[in-house]
Amino acid sequence: MFLSFNHRNIAGTVIAILVLLLPVSAQGADDAIEKLPPSNIWFAPAADGSDLPDAYLQSAALQTEGKDPHSALFTETEFPSAVTCGRCHQKIFTEWASSNHAYASISPMFHKFEQAINDLSSGTIGSFCVRCHQQVGTQLGEPRELPLWDRSIVAREGITCVTCHRVKAEFGKVNGERHIEPGPLSDPVVGIGRAENLGEVLQNSEEYKVAGAPGEEGTEIHLGAIEFEQIGDSQFCVSCHQVAVNLGIKLEVVWEQYRDSPAAEAGITCQDCHMGKVPGEAEGYAEWPVAIVNGRVVGDPKARHSNHAFYGPGYPIAHPGLFPFNPRGLRWTIKEWLTFDYRAGWGEPDWEDQLTAGGLEKPDFPPEWTTRKDRMFARFVIQQNEKLLEDKRRDRLAVMENGSRIDGPFFDGSPPERGEDLDLRYRVTNTDKGHNFPSGSLGAQPEIWLNVALINPDGENVWESGYVDSLGDMADLHSLDVAAGTVEHDDQLFNLQTKFLTTNVKGTDREMYLPVQFDIDQLPFLRPANVPTSVLNHPPFVRMEGRSIPPLGWRDAEYSIPGELLTKPGTYRLQVRMRSRAEPIYFMRFVGATKEMEQRINDWMIDIHPYAVEFEIK
C-alpha cells in the first residue's frame, strides 16, 4: 500500500565529475577550460593520505601455487585494466565504474542464475554466459565456474574498456561471441575517430610526462588509434544484446525490436539514447575533453563526450564496498569485503566513538576489521561508492520516466455515483522510439507493473491493485504468499513482465519463470529442439508470452472498483504509479540467492510517474 506522492518529471541527471588516480583539477588546465568544474571529487586523497593500492596490477587467478608470478603482470599487460585507462580518461572511467557493463562480472545474481542454468542443462551451456559477462576472463582461459575472488582483476571488471575498444572486426548476430585483440597498453585502441590530438601528446611527451615509446619513462599510454565505424553503430551492440539460449528461447531481443523501430528508420542509434546527455533520449551529446593527461587538457575542451554510464534500467545489488568499481576498494579482497557489515555503523565516526567509549557492545570483528583505521577507510570507500550509486538511481528513474507515460484515470460512463461500481482505466504509453517497454532480458525479468489505490474521504486505503506480498513480489500466480493462502491473488493486476509458457502432462499451458517442463521431465533438462525452432516458431513445449509495449505503442489498464467501497460521500483520491524491479524474490530463491541479495533487490525498487487525482462522491 502507499499513501501519497509528489509527481516529478526528470529530464536528465548530472553525474559528478570525478578523477581517478591523479589529483587532477581543471583549475590548473588551459585557460580555455578554466570554468570547468573541479574533477577530483571522488578520488581525492583519503583522509589518511594513502595512495592507490597496486592490487589492480595483480592477477589473482594466476597467483596460485606453481604459477609463474610474472605471468600475472603479463596478463594485465595483454588486457589492460580500466584503471590504467582512467589515468587519462577520468570522466569516462567514473561513469563506467557504476555502469551495468562494469557490473556484468561482479553481479551476485548473475552468478546464481548462471550456475542454476548450468545445473539444469547438465553443464551443456558451458561458457555461453560468461563470454559476454566476463569476456576477458574467458579469453584468458579462466574456467566458467571460477569464483570471483580467484579471477584476474581485469576479468572482474566485466565489460571493461578493452572489451569494446580492442575489437577490430565487425561482428553481427553472433550470439554472444566476439574477440578482444590482446596487447600491451601501448597498442592502438579503436574508436569512432582517429584521436587527432594523440600525435601532439606523443611529440611533446616530456611536457605531458608520458612514455612516447615502449620502455620510456613517463605515464604509459596507447601510441595509436584506429577508426572503427561500427563502434558508433547500433550493430556493434548486437552480439551481446540479441541472444538466444541453447533451446531456442531468445534471452535478449533488443536488436530485433530496434531494427523495426521508428528510431532505426530515423537513423537514431543505440548510442544516441544510451550514451547521450539525456538518459534514454536522443538529445545530443555532452561536451568534455577527450583526455586530461597529467593535468593537461588534450584537444578541444568542448569535444563530443559519449557517456559511459550506458543509461539503462538495471541496478547493482553487490556489496557497496565491491561495486561501483573503486580502485581504493582493492585494498581488501572480495572475501574480506563480504565480512564488512556496512549496514551497521562500522567505520562511522559517531559509531566508532561510542564503541571506544564503551557505549556499544563490541562486535566480534573478523581479523581484517579489528582496527578502527581500517574500518574507517572502508567506510570512506563505501561513501564514495554511494555517491555514484545515487547518481545511478537518478539515471535509472530518468530513463524509465523519459521512455513512458501514464494518462488517466478515465472513467467509463457518467461521473461516479455513490454505491455504484466504478469502472476506470489508465493508459500506459511507451514513448521510446527505439524498443519495447520493457525490453532487454525476457522471462523472469524485468518487472514493471501498475500500482493503483483508492483512498476514501477518511484517508483509508479501501482498494488496491498492484500491491505486493511480504517478500515484495506482485500477488500473481508465482507469489509464495498467494500459494500459501496468506495473500489474495490480484485479479486485476496490470503487469508487463514477459513469462514463459510450458506444456505440461496435465491441463493447459503453465505460466513459468523458466522454460523448464518440470511435469514432463523427472530430471529437468534444458534440451535443444530436435527440429529447427523456425518450423514450430518456438521450441517444443515452450513459448513466450510477451506483454511488453512496442515503440510508441500503448496499452490500457482497466479496473473495476466495487460500489460497496464508494458509499461514503466526500473526496476520494486515486493514486497511481508504475513500479520497477529487476528480479522477483520467488525467482531469486529458486536460484539460491541470499537474504542480503533479496533485501538489496527491494532497496532499488523505484516508482515511475507517481501522481494522484481527486474526485467527489455526493
C-alpha positions as CSV (number, residue, x, y, z in Angstrom):
1,M,0.0,0.0,0.0
2,F,1.1,3.6,-0.5
3,L,-0.2,6.9,0.8
4,S,1.0,9.9,-1.2
5,F,3.3,11.1,-4.0
6,N,4.8,14.2,-5.4
7,H,4.7,14.0,-9.2
8,R,8.1,14.6,-10.7
9,N,9.5,14.7,-14.2
10,I,13.2,14.2,-14.6
11,A,14.6,15.3,-17.9
12,G,18.1,14.3,-17.1
13,T,20.7,13.9,-14.4
14,V,24.0,15.4,-13.5
15,I,26.8,13.0,-12.9
16,A,29.6,14.1,-10.6
17,I,32.8,14.7,-12.5
18,L,35.4,12.6,-10.8
19,V,39.1,12.0,-11.5
20,L,40.9,8.7,-10.8
21,L,44.4,8.1,-9.6
22,L,45.8,11.6,-10.1
23,P,44.8,14.7,-8.2
24,V,43.9,16.4,-11.5
25,S,41.8,19.5,-11.5
26,A,40.6,21.6,-14.4
27,Q,41.6,24.7,-12.3
28,G,45.2,24.2,-13.4
29,A,44.5,23.4,-17.1
30,D,44.4,25.7,-20.1
31,D,42.5,29.0,-19.8
32,A,40.0,27.6,-22.3
33,I,38.5,25.3,-19.7
34,E,39.1,27.4,-16.6
35,K,35.3,27.4,-15.9
36,L,35.0,23.6,-15.9
37,P,34.2,22.1,-12.5
38,P,36.9,20.5,-10.4
39,S,37.3,16.9,-11.3
40,N,38.8,15.3,-8.2
41,I,35.6,14.9,-6.1
42,W,35.5,11.2,-5.7
43,F,39.1,10.0,-5.8
44,A,40.6,12.8,-3.8
45,P,43.3,11.6,-1.4
46,A,41.9,9.7,1.5
47,A,41.9,11.1,5.0
48,D,45.0,9.2,5.9
49,G,46.8,10.3,2.8
50,S,47.1,6.8,1.5
51,D,47.8,6.2,-2.2
52,L,46.1,4.0,-4.6
53,P,46.8,0.3,-3.9
54,D,48.7,-1.7,-6.5
55,A,46.2,-4.6,-6.4
56,Y,45.0,-3.9,-9.9
57,L,48.4,-5.0,-11.2
58,Q,47.9,-8.4,-9.7
59,S,46.1,-11.3,-11.3
60,A,44.6,-13.4,-8.5
61,A,43.6,-16.2,-10.8
62,L,47.3,-16.8,-11.8
63,Q,48.9,-16.4,-8.4
64,T,48.1,-19.9,-7.3
65,E,50.9,-22.2,-6.2
66,G,53.1,-23.4,-9.1
67,K,52.4,-20.4,-11.4
68,D,55.0,-18.0,-12.6
69,P,54.4,-14.8,-10.5
70,H,55.4,-12.7,-13.5
71,S,52.6,-14.1,-15.7
72,A,50.0,-12.1,-13.7
73,L,51.6,-8.8,-14.8
74,F,51.8,-10.1,-18.4
75,T,48.1,-11.0,-18.3
76,E,47.2,-7.5,-17.2
77,T,49.5,-6.0,-19.8
78,E,47.8,-8.0,-22.6
79,F,44.4,-7.0,-21.4
80,P,44.9,-3.6,-19.7
81,S,42.7,-2.8,-16.7
82,A,40.2,0.1,-16.8
83,V,42.3,1.6,-14.0
84,T,45.1,2.3,-16.5
85,C,42.8,3.9,-18.9
86,G,41.3,6.0,-16.1
87,R,44.6,7.9,-15.7
88,C,43.8,10.0,-18.7
89,H,40.1,9.4,-19.3
90,Q,39.0,10.2,-15.8
91,K,35.4,11.2,-16.5
92,I,34.8,8.2,-18.7
93,F,36.2,5.9,-16.0
94,T,34.0,7.3,-13.4
95,E,30.9,7.0,-15.5
96,W,31.8,3.4,-16.4
97,A,32.6,2.5,-12.8
98,S,28.9,2.3,-11.8
99,S,27.6,1.2,-15.1
100,N,25.9,-2.2,-15.8
101,H,28.8,-3.0,-18.0
102,A,31.2,-2.7,-15.1
103,Y,28.7,-4.7,-13.0
104,A,28.4,-7.6,-15.5
105,S,31.0,-9.8,-13.9
106,I,30.6,-9.0,-10.2
107,S,26.8,-9.3,-10.1
108,P,25.9,-11.9,-7.5
109,M,22.5,-12.5,-9.2
110,F,24.3,-13.3,-12.5
111,H,26.4,-15.9,-10.8
112,K,23.5,-17.5,-9.0
113,F,21.4,-17.6,-12.2
114,E,24.3,-18.8,-14.4
115,Q,25.0,-21.6,-12.0
116,A,21.4,-22.7,-11.9
117,I,21.1,-22.7,-15.7
118,N,24.2,-24.8,-16.0
119,D,22.9,-27.2,-13.4
120,L,19.6,-27.5,-15.2
121,S,21.3,-28.1,-18.5
122,S,23.8,-30.6,-17.1
123,G,26.6,-28.3,-18.0
124,T,25.8,-28.2,-21.7
125,I,25.7,-24.4,-21.8
126,G,29.4,-24.2,-20.9
127,S,30.9,-20.7,-21.2
128,F,27.9,-19.3,-23.1
129,C,27.0,-16.7,-20.4
130,V,30.5,-15.7,-19.2
131,R,31.8,-15.0,-22.6
132,C,29.7,-11.8,-22.5
133,H,29.8,-11.1,-18.8
134,Q,33.5,-12.0,-18.3
135,Q,34.9,-11.9,-21.9
136,V,38.5,-11.1,-20.8
137,G,38.4,-14.0,-18.3
138,T,37.1,-16.3,-20.9
139,Q,39.8,-15.4,-23.4
140,L,42.4,-15.9,-20.6
141,G,41.1,-19.4,-20.2
142,E,39.6,-18.9,-16.7
143,P,37.2,-21.8,-16.0
144,R,33.5,-20.9,-16.2
145,E,32.9,-21.8,-12.6
146,L,36.0,-20.0,-11.2
147,P,34.9,-17.8,-8.2
148,L,35.3,-14.1,-8.4
149,W,37.9,-14.0,-5.7
150,D,40.1,-16.3,-7.8
151,R,39.7,-14.4,-11.1
152,S,42.0,-11.8,-12.5
153,I,41.2,-8.3,-11.6
154,V,40.5,-7.3,-15.2
155,A,38.1,-10.2,-15.5
156,R,36.2,-8.8,-12.6
157,E,35.7,-5.6,-14.5
158,G,33.1,-7.3,-16.7
159,I,32.6,-5.3,-19.9
160,T,35.7,-3.2,-19.4
161,C,37.5,-0.7,-21.7
162,V,39.3,-3.2,-23.9
163,T,36.1,-5.3,-24.4
164,C,34.9,-2.6,-26.8
165,H,38.0,-0.6,-27.7
166,R,40.1,-3.5,-28.7
167,V,37.6,-5.1,-31.1
168,K,38.8,-4.6,-34.7
169,A,36.5,-6.9,-36.6
170,E,32.9,-6.3,-37.4
171,F,30.5,-8.7,-35.7
172,G,26.8,-9.1,-36.4
173,K,24.4,-11.6,-34.9
174,V,27.0,-13.9,-33.4
175,N,25.0,-14.8,-30.3
176,G,27.3,-13.6,-27.6
177,E,30.6,-14.1,-29.4
178,R,33.4,-11.7,-30.4
179,H,37.1,-11.4,-29.8
180,I,39.2,-8.8,-28.0
181,E,42.6,-8.2,-29.6
182,P,45.2,-8.8,-26.8
183,G,48.2,-6.5,-26.5
184,P,50.0,-4.1,-24.1
185,L,48.6,-0.8,-23.1
186,S,50.8,0.9,-25.8
187,D,48.9,-0.9,-28.6
188,P,46.4,1.1,-30.5
189,V,42.8,1.4,-29.4
190,V,39.7,1.6,-31.7
191,G,37.1,4.3,-31.6
192,I,34.8,6.5,-33.6
193,G,37.7,8.8,-34.6
194,R,41.5,8.7,-35.1
195,A,42.4,10.6,-31.9
196,E,43.7,13.6,-33.9
197,N,45.4,15.1,-30.8
198,L,47.3,12.0,-29.8
199,G,50.2,13.0,-32.1
200,E,50.6,16.3,-30.2
201,V,50.9,14.4,-26.9
202,L,53.5,11.9,-28.3
203,Q,55.5,14.7,-29.9
204,N,55.6,16.5,-26.6
205,S,56.0,13.5,-24.4
206,E,58.2,15.3,-21.8
207,E,55.7,18.1,-21.4
208,Y,52.8,15.7,-21.0
209,K,55.0,13.3,-18.9
210,V,54.1,10.3,-20.9
211,A,56.1,7.4,-22.4
212,G,56.3,8.2,-26.1
213,A,57.5,4.7,-26.9
214,P,57.6,1.4,-25.1
215,G,60.2,1.4,-22.3
216,E,60.4,5.2,-22.0
217,E,59.9,6.9,-18.7
218,G,56.5,8.5,-18.0
219,T,52.9,7.5,-17.9
220,E,52.3,4.7,-20.3
221,I,49.6,5.4,-22.9
222,H,48.3,3.9,-26.1
223,L,50.5,5.0,-29.0
224,G,47.9,4.9,-31.7
225,A,44.2,4.9,-32.5
226,I,42.2,3.1,-35.2
227,E,39.0,4.5,-36.6
228,F,36.4,1.8,-36.4
229,E,33.0,2.9,-37.7
230,Q,31.0,0.0,-36.3
231,I,31.7,1.1,-32.7
232,G,29.4,4.0,-33.2
233,D,26.6,2.0,-34.9
234,S,23.8,0.1,-33.2
235,Q,25.0,-3.1,-34.7
236,F,28.1,-3.0,-32.5
237,C,25.8,-3.9,-29.6
238,V,24.2,-6.8,-31.2
239,S,26.5,-9.7,-30.3
240,C,25.6,-9.4,-26.6
241,H,22.2,-7.7,-26.8
242,Q,20.5,-10.1,-29.3
243,V,21.0,-13.6,-27.8
244,A,19.2,-16.9,-27.9
245,V,19.9,-19.6,-25.3
246,N,20.5,-23.3,-26.2
247,L,16.9,-24.5,-26.6
248,G,16.0,-21.6,-28.9
249,I,14.4,-19.1,-26.5
250,K,15.5,-15.5,-27.0
251,L,17.1,-14.1,-23.9
252,E,17.9,-10.7,-25.4
253,V,15.6,-9.2,-28.0
254,V,16.6,-5.5,-28.1
255,W,18.1,-5.6,-31.6
256,E,15.2,-7.2,-33.4
257,Q,12.9,-4.7,-31.6
258,Y,15.2,-1.8,-32.6
259,R,15.7,-2.7,-36.3
260,D,11.9,-2.4,-36.9
261,S,11.5,0.7,-34.8
262,P,10.9,4.4,-35.6
263,A,14.3,5.2,-34.2
264,A,16.1,2.9,-36.6
265,E,14.1,4.4,-39.5
266,A,15.1,7.9,-38.3
267,G,18.8,7.0,-38.0
268,I,18.9,7.2,-34.2
269,T,21.4,4.7,-32.8
270,C,21.5,2.9,-29.5
271,Q,24.4,5.1,-28.5
272,D,22.4,8.3,-29.1
273,C,20.0,7.4,-26.4
274,H,22.2,5.3,-24.0
275,M,25.3,7.4,-24.2
276,G,23.9,10.9,-24.8
277,K,23.5,13.8,-22.4
278,V,19.8,13.0,-21.6
279,P,19.2,9.4,-20.2
280,G,17.1,7.5,-22.8
281,E,16.6,10.3,-25.3
282,A,18.4,11.3,-28.4
283,E,19.1,14.9,-27.4
284,G,22.7,15.2,-28.5
285,Y,25.9,14.6,-26.5
286,A,27.6,16.4,-23.7
287,E,30.9,18.2,-24.1
288,W,34.2,17.3,-22.4
289,P,37.9,17.0,-23.3
290,V,38.8,13.6,-24.8
291,A,41.6,13.3,-22.2
292,I,43.3,15.1,-19.4
293,V,46.9,13.8,-19.3
294,N,48.8,14.5,-16.1
295,G,46.8,17.7,-15.5
296,R,47.0,18.9,-19.1
297,V,43.8,19.0,-21.3
298,V,44.2,17.3,-24.6
299,G,42.3,18.7,-27.6
300,D,39.1,20.6,-27.7
301,P,37.6,21.1,-24.2
302,K,34.2,21.1,-25.9
303,A,34.6,17.8,-27.8
304,R,31.7,15.4,-28.1
305,H,31.5,13.3,-25.0
306,S,29.9,9.8,-25.0
307,N,28.6,9.0,-21.6
308,H,29.9,5.6,-20.5
309,A,27.3,5.2,-17.8
310,F,25.3,3.4,-20.5
311,Y,21.9,4.6,-19.2
312,G,19.5,1.7,-18.5
313,P,17.0,0.3,-16.0
314,G,19.5,-2.2,-14.4
315,Y,21.0,-1.7,-11.0
316,P,23.5,-3.4,-8.7
317,I,22.9,-5.4,-5.6
318,A,26.5,-6.3,-4.8
319,H,28.2,-5.2,-1.5
320,P,28.8,-1.4,-1.9
321,G,32.5,-2.0,-1.0
322,L,32.8,-4.1,-4.1
323,F,30.7,-2.0,-6.5
324,P,30.9,0.6,-8.0
325,F,34.4,-0.2,-9.2
326,N,36.6,1.8,-6.8
327,P,40.3,1.2,-7.1
328,R,40.7,2.1,-3.4
329,G,38.5,-0.8,-2.6
330,L,41.1,-3.2,-3.9
331,R,42.9,-2.7,-0.7
332,W,40.8,-5.7,0.5
333,T,39.9,-8.9,-1.2
334,I,36.4,-9.8,-2.2
335,K,36.1,-12.3,0.7
336,E,37.3,-9.7,3.2
337,W,34.7,-7.1,1.9
338,L,31.9,-9.6,2.3
339,T,32.6,-9.7,6.0
340,F,32.3,-5.9,6.4
341,D,28.9,-5.1,7.9
342,Y,28.1,-1.9,6.0
343,R,24.5,-1.9,7.3
344,A,25.9,-1.5,10.9
345,G,27.8,1.6,11.9
346,W,31.2,0.2,11.2
347,G,33.6,3.0,10.3
348,E,31.1,5.8,11.0
349,P,32.8,8.4,13.3
350,D,30.0,8.6,15.8
351,W,29.6,4.8,16.0
352,E,33.3,4.3,16.4
353,D,33.4,6.9,19.2
354,Q,30.6,5.1,21.0
355,L,32.4,1.8,20.6
356,T,35.6,3.3,22.0
357,A,33.8,4.8,25.0
358,G,32.2,1.5,25.8
359,G,28.7,2.6,24.9
360,L,28.3,-0.2,22.4
361,E,28.8,-3.9,22.7
362,K,31.9,-4.7,20.7
363,P,31.2,-6.9,17.7
364,D,33.2,-10.0,17.0
365,F,35.2,-8.3,14.2
366,P,36.8,-10.5,11.6
367,P,40.6,-10.2,11.6
368,E,40.8,-7.7,8.7
369,W,38.4,-5.3,10.5
370,T,39.8,-5.3,14.0
371,T,41.3,-1.7,13.8
372,R,39.3,1.5,13.7
373,K,41.6,2.9,11.0
374,D,40.8,0.0,8.6
375,R,37.0,0.2,9.3
376,M,37.0,4.0,8.7
377,F,38.9,3.7,5.5
378,A,36.5,1.0,4.3
379,R,33.6,3.3,5.2
380,F,35.3,6.1,3.2
381,V,35.4,3.8,0.2
382,I,31.7,2.9,0.7
383,Q,30.7,6.6,1.0
384,Q,32.4,7.3,-2.3
385,N,30.6,4.5,-3.9
386,E,27.2,5.5,-2.5
387,K,27.6,8.9,-4.2
388,L,27.9,7.2,-7.6
389,L,25.0,4.8,-6.7
390,E,22.7,7.7,-6.0
391,D,23.6,9.2,-9.4
392,K,22.8,5.8,-10.9
393,R,19.5,5.7,-9.2
394,R,18.5,9.0,-10.6
395,D,19.7,8.0,-14.1
396,R,17.6,4.8,-13.8
397,L,14.5,6.7,-12.9
398,A,15.1,9.3,-15.6
399,V,15.4,6.5,-18.3
400,M,12.2,4.9,-17.2
401,E,10.2,8.2,-17.0
402,N,11.7,9.5,-20.3
403,G,10.6,6.4,-22.0
404,S,7.0,6.1,-20.7
405,R,3.8,8.0,-19.8
406,I,0.7,7.3,-17.8
407,D,-2.6,9.0,-18.7
408,G,-5.8,8.9,-16.7
409,P,-7.8,7.9,-14.9
410,F,-10.5,7.8,-17.5
411,F,-14.0,6.9,-16.1
412,D,-16.3,4.9,-18.3
413,G,-19.7,6.4,-18.4
414,S,-21.1,9.2,-16.2
415,P,-19.4,10.7,-13.1
416,P,-19.0,8.3,-10.2
417,E,-22.2,7.8,-8.2
418,R,-22.4,6.7,-4.5
419,G,-22.8,3.0,-4.1
420,E,-22.2,2.2,-7.8
421,D,-19.4,0.1,-9.2
422,L,-16.6,2.4,-10.6
423,D,-15.1,1.3,-13.9
424,L,-11.9,3.2,-14.9
425,R,-8.8,2.8,-16.9
426,Y,-5.3,4.2,-17.2
427,R,-3.3,4.3,-20.5
428,V,0.3,3.3,-20.3
429,T,2.3,4.6,-23.4
430,N,5.8,3.6,-24.5
431,T,7.2,7.0,-25.6
432,D,10.5,5.4,-26.6
433,K,11.1,5.2,-30.3
434,G,13.8,2.5,-30.1
435,H,12.4,-0.6,-28.5
436,N,9.7,-2.2,-26.4
437,F,8.8,-1.2,-22.8
438,P,10.3,-3.1,-21.1
439,S,13.0,-4.6,-23.2
440,G,16.2,-6.5,-22.6
441,S,16.1,-9.8,-20.9
442,L,12.9,-11.8,-21.0
443,G,11.4,-14.5,-18.9
444,A,11.9,-13.8,-15.2
445,Q,13.0,-10.2,-15.7
446,P,12.4,-7.3,-15.8
447,E,9.4,-6.5,-13.7
448,I,7.2,-3.5,-14.5
449,W,3.7,-3.2,-13.2
450,L,1.0,-0.7,-12.3
451,N,0.0,0.0,-8.7
452,V,-3.3,1.8,-8.2
453,A,-5.0,2.6,-4.9
454,L,-8.3,4.2,-3.9
455,I,-8.2,6.4,-0.7
456,N,-11.6,7.2,0.8
457,P,-12.6,10.5,2.5
458,D,-11.3,9.2,5.8
459,G,-7.8,8.7,4.3
460,E,-8.2,4.9,4.3
461,N,-6.9,2.7,1.5
462,V,-10.0,0.8,0.6
463,W,-9.0,-0.8,-2.7
464,E,-5.7,-1.6,-4.4
465,S,-4.2,-3.4,-7.4
466,G,-0.5,-4.0,-7.9
467,Y,0.1,-4.5,-4.2
468,V,3.0,-6.7,-3.1
469,D,3.3,-9.6,-0.7
470,S,5.5,-10.0,2.3
471,L,8.5,-10.6,0.1
472,G,7.9,-7.6,-2.2
473,D,6.5,-9.8,-5.1
474,M,3.4,-9.0,-7.0
475,A,0.4,-11.1,-5.9
476,D,0.3,-13.1,-9.1
477,L,0.4,-16.9,-9.7
478,H,4.1,-17.1,-8.7
479,S,3.8,-15.3,-5.3
480,L,4.8,-17.6,-2.5
481,D,2.3,-15.8,-0.2
482,V,-0.5,-16.4,-2.7
483,A,0.4,-20.0,-2.9
484,A,0.4,-20.2,0.9
485,G,-3.0,-18.6,1.0
486,T,-1.9,-15.7,3.2
487,V,-2.3,-13.0,0.4
488,E,-5.2,-12.8,-2.0
489,H,-4.5,-13.1,-5.7
490,D,-4.5,-9.8,-7.5
491,D,-7.2,-10.5,-10.2
492,Q,-6.8,-7.0,-11.8
493,L,-3.1,-6.9,-11.9
494,F,-1.6,-4.9,-14.9
495,N,1.8,-6.5,-15.4
496,L,4.3,-6.0,-18.3
497,Q,6.6,-8.8,-17.3
498,T,7.1,-11.4,-20.0
499,K,6.5,-15.0,-19.0
500,F,7.4,-18.5,-20.3
501,L,4.5,-20.8,-21.1
502,T,5.4,-24.5,-20.8
503,T,3.3,-27.6,-21.9
504,N,2.6,-30.0,-19.0
505,V,1.4,-33.5,-18.6
506,K,-2.0,-32.4,-17.3
507,G,-4.1,-29.4,-18.1
508,T,-3.3,-26.4,-20.2
509,D,-0.1,-24.4,-20.7
510,R,1.5,-23.4,-17.4
511,E,3.0,-19.9,-16.8
512,M,6.6,-20.3,-15.7
513,Y,9.6,-18.2,-14.8
514,L,12.0,-20.6,-16.5
515,P,11.4,-22.6,-19.8
516,V,11.5,-25.9,-18.0
517,Q,8.8,-28.6,-18.2
518,F,9.1,-29.8,-14.6
519,D,5.9,-32.0,-15.0
520,I,7.4,-33.8,-18.1
521,D,11.0,-34.3,-17.0
522,Q,11.8,-36.3,-13.9
523,L,15.2,-34.6,-14.2
524,P,14.6,-31.1,-15.5
525,F,16.8,-30.6,-18.6
526,L,17.0,-27.6,-21.0
527,R,17.3,-29.6,-24.2
528,P,17.7,-28.1,-27.6
529,A,14.9,-28.8,-30.1
530,N,15.3,-31.9,-32.3
531,V,13.8,-29.9,-35.2
532,P,14.6,-26.3,-36.2
533,T,12.6,-23.9,-34.0
534,S,11.8,-21.9,-37.1
535,V,9.5,-24.8,-38.1
536,L,7.4,-24.7,-34.9
537,N,8.0,-21.0,-34.4
538,H,9.0,-21.9,-30.8
539,P,10.9,-24.7,-29.1
540,P,8.9,-27.9,-28.3
541,F,6.7,-27.5,-25.3
542,V,7.8,-23.9,-24.6
543,R,6.8,-20.5,-25.9
544,M,6.9,-16.9,-24.8
545,E,4.0,-14.8,-23.5
546,G,5.2,-11.3,-24.3
547,R,3.4,-8.4,-22.6
548,S,5.8,-5.5,-23.4
549,I,4.6,-2.4,-25.3
550,P,6.1,-1.7,-28.7
551,P,7.8,1.6,-29.5
552,L,5.2,4.5,-29.4
553,G,2.5,2.0,-28.6
554,W,0.1,2.0,-25.6
555,R,-2.0,-0.4,-23.5
556,D,-4.9,0.3,-21.2
557,A,-5.1,-0.9,-17.7
558,E,-8.7,-1.5,-16.8
559,Y,-10.1,-1.7,-13.3
560,S,-13.5,-2.2,-11.6
561,I,-14.0,-1.0,-8.0
562,P,-17.0,-2.5,-6.2
563,G,-19.7,0.1,-5.3
564,E,-19.8,-1.0,-1.7
565,L,-16.4,0.8,-1.3
566,L,-17.9,4.1,-2.5
567,T,-20.8,4.6,-0.1
568,K,-19.3,7.4,1.9
569,P,-19.8,10.9,0.4
570,G,-16.8,13.2,0.1
571,T,-13.5,13.5,-1.7
572,Y,-11.8,10.3,-2.9
573,R,-8.3,10.0,-4.2
574,L,-6.9,7.7,-6.9
575,Q,-3.2,7.2,-6.7
576,V,-1.1,5.5,-9.4
577,R,2.5,4.6,-10.0
578,M,4.4,2.2,-12.2
579,R,6.8,0.1,-10.2
580,S,10.0,-1.5,-11.5
581,R,12.3,-4.1,-10.0
582,A,15.0,-6.3,-11.7
583,E,14.1,-9.7,-10.2
584,P,11.2,-11.3,-8.4
585,I,12.0,-12.8,-5.0
586,Y,10.5,-16.2,-5.8
587,F,12.9,-16.5,-8.7
588,M,15.8,-15.4,-6.6
589,R,15.0,-18.1,-4.1
590,F,14.8,-20.6,-6.9
591,V,18.4,-19.9,-7.9
592,G,19.6,-19.8,-4.3
593,A,20.0,-16.0,-3.6
594,T,21.0,-14.9,-0.2
595,K,18.8,-12.8,2.2
596,E,21.1,-9.8,1.6
597,M,20.6,-10.1,-2.1
598,E,16.8,-10.1,-1.6
599,Q,17.0,-7.0,0.5
600,R,19.2,-5.2,-1.9
601,I,16.9,-6.0,-4.9
602,N,14.0,-4.4,-2.9
603,D,16.1,-1.5,-1.8
604,W,16.3,-0.5,-5.5
605,M,12.7,-0.7,-6.4
606,I,11.5,2.6,-7.9
607,D,8.2,4.3,-8.5
608,I,7.7,5.7,-12.0
609,H,5.3,8.7,-12.7
610,P,3.6,8.7,-9.3
611,Y,0.6,11.0,-9.1
612,A,-2.9,11.3,-7.7
613,V,-6.2,12.7,-8.7
614,E,-9.3,13.5,-6.6
615,F,-13.0,13.2,-7.4
616,E,-16.2,13.8,-5.4
617,I,-18.9,11.3,-4.4
618,K,-22.1,13.1,-3.4
